[in-house]
Amino acid sequence: MATGRVAKVLVASQSEAVYEILRARRDVSFEIALYTGTIEALLPQVQLAIIDYEDIVAYPLSEAEVRQALFAARVRECSSKDFIADPDHYLKGLTTREPFGGMFELPDNYCIAFVSYSGGTGRTTIALDTAFHYAAVMKAYREKHKGEIAIESRAARENEAMVIEMVYGVSSLVSMTGLDMPTLYQLATRPDVTPHSYRGVTLIPMDYENVRMLSVELLQGYLQRRMKAHSLTVVDCLWPHGLTSALEDQVNLWVVVASTRPDTIRNASKLYDELRERFPESYVSLLLNQAPNTSVDKEFGDLNWDIKLTQVARADDYRGQLGHIVLSRVFAPVWEDYDKVGKPARGGRS
């Protein structure tokens, strides 16, 4: 039965049998691409890639670069042989929003943006706790696996995690950490200034009144260089913001944050719909902060909450309770392997 929604498939194969199967489906549209550059350009638009690497033309990208782009885009991949053997296995579920999962190794670079229309949702606390917990777990994991090639390459980074702030007015990063640190304007315009590092996390606070005078291109270049130097970037973002265009192309997951206040629930619903019109559906998720321990009922909206965070005593101690839940969902199932090694002792600081 047709769902009224269409799955988008990329085909990089010369197998005529694949095209016959896809043409017979009413719930699928497909794009053909044999050049690696075209394949990369189409990835943000598709949910499945059927690729026979012996059929593609490695121009202008190499085969390895295409494989890396596929992983970064979180697009499901199969060969024509596997697809022909069981088309429904690969097409089933593509027309619905898929849950988190399928992360079997940590990406070299990943960006999570926590976003809301207004303050009062706990957005900054969640962003900091996520970054601090990631840094603590990765540090413990590196120490346990010291000497392994893959781990040593990660250890070369200045910090594993970074938090970038996109707000107006007073910086929440500065006020909530109590730290005196260089702002984005200083960092982007003065090569001699380095960002502040705290608990293994690079912090980049916003000073909008100054930063708004800079070109988006300058900010984009600076932020992208910084993001490439960290395996996880967390963005604390008020939406809409005049400078998000400097980094939005690098965001892998927009997490719309609400608390149990009715106004934040309504705002989250509107923002969720707005972001889904702008970005691929799988790039947008919903988080309910301070959720009750029981199941979320209609008092908190008819929304399908992807992440639920219960109330935590002294969340601003940043002990990793919030970050653990976020990362366990976003990087499922591989995060469990890291977290069981790097999880701090109960009650300790992450």
Helices and strands as residue ranges (DSSP letters): E 7-12, H 16-23, E 28-32, H 36-42, G 43-45, E 48-51, H 63-73, E 76-78, H 80-85, H 87-91, E 110-116, H 123-144, H 149-155, E 161-166, H 172-177, H 184-189, E 196-198, E 201-204, H 208-211, H 216-228, E 232-238, G 244-246, G 248-250, E 253-258, H 262-278, G 281-283, E 284-291, G 298-300, E 307-310, G 315-317, H 321-330, H 335-342
